[in-house]
Amino acid sequence: MGSEIIVIPAIFIGLPWVVLHYITRWKTAATLTTDDEKLIEDLYDLARRLDDRVDTIERIVAAENPNWRSLAADPLQSGIEDRAHESLRRIK
């Protein structure tokens, strides 16, 4: 009879409390905090500014050399690869 006094409350009170406790902790851990949201906003602003800078640099380079994209895309045409192989041969 004495063990029934402990087992019954443990089943009907303790077990649901443990389950609900961990469900609540799981839900709170899955959400973003205000610090996380602020960090995401800051990173987005930084990415936007960097994108603007790259666009500006591309416009400047395109104004000075309109074929720069084709030269950058084809290292053989620009001779970059040949110079790299020549440097490697000299090192060996």
C-alpha positions in Angstrom: 0.0 0.0 0.0 2.8 2.4 0.7 4.4 2.1 -2.7 1.0 2.9 -4.4 1.1 6.3 -2.7 4.3 7.1 -4.5 3.7 5.4 -7.9 0.2 6.9 -8.6 1.2 10.6 -8.2 4.5 9.9 -10.1 2.5 8.6 -13.1 -0.3 11.2 -13.1 1.7 14.2 -12.0 5.4 13.6 -12.5 5.4 12.0 -16.0 3.2 14.8 -17.6 5.3 17.4 -15.9 8.5 16.0 -17.3 7.0 15.7 -20.8 5.5 19.2 -20.8 8.8 20.7 -19.3 10.9 19.3 -22.2 8.3 20.3 -24.8 8.4 23.9 -23.6 12.2 23.9 -23.6 12.2 22.5 -27.1 9.9 25.2 -28.3 11.8 28.1 -26.7 15.1 26.8 -28.0 13.8 26.6 -31.6 12.9 30.3 -31.8 15.2 33.2 -32.7 16.1 35.6 -30.0 16.1 39.3 -30.5 19.9 39.2 -30.6 19.7 36.6 -33.4 17.4 38.8 -35.4 19.7 41.8 -34.9 22.7 39.8 -36.0 20.8 38.6 -39.2 19.8 42.3 -39.9 23.4 43.4 -39.5 24.7 40.6 -41.7 22.1 41.5 -44.4 23.2 45.1 -44.3 26.8 44.2 -44.6 26.1 41.8 -47.5 24.1 44.6 -49.3 27.0 47.1 -48.8 29.6 44.7 -50.0 27.4 43.9 -53.1 27.2 47.6 -53.8 31.0 47.9 -53.5 31.5 45.1 -55.9 29.1 46.6 -58.4 31.0 49.9 -58.1 34.4 48.2 -58.7 33.0 46.3 -61.7 31.7 49.6 -63.2 35.1 51.2 -62.7 37.0 48.3 -64.2 34.5 48.0 -67.1 35.0 51.7 -67.9 38.8 51.2 -68.1 38.7 47.9 -69.9 35.4 46.8 -71.5 36.7 43.2 -72.1 37.8 42.5 -68.6 35.1 39.8 -68.0 36.3 37.7 -71.0 39.9 38.1 -69.9 39.0 37.0 -66.3 37.0 34.1 -67.5 39.7 32.7 -69.9 43.1 32.5 -68.3 44.7 31.2 -71.5 43.7 34.3 -73.4 45.2 36.6 -70.8 48.4 34.5 -70.4 47.9 34.1 -66.7 48.1 30.3 -66.8 51.3 30.4 -69.0 53.0 32.7 -66.5 52.0 30.4 -63.6 53.4 27.3 -65.3 56.6 29.2 -66.1 56.9 30.2 -62.4 56.4 26.6 -61.3 59.0 25.3 -63.7 61.5 27.8 -62.4 60.8 26.7 -58.8 61.3 23.0 -59.5 
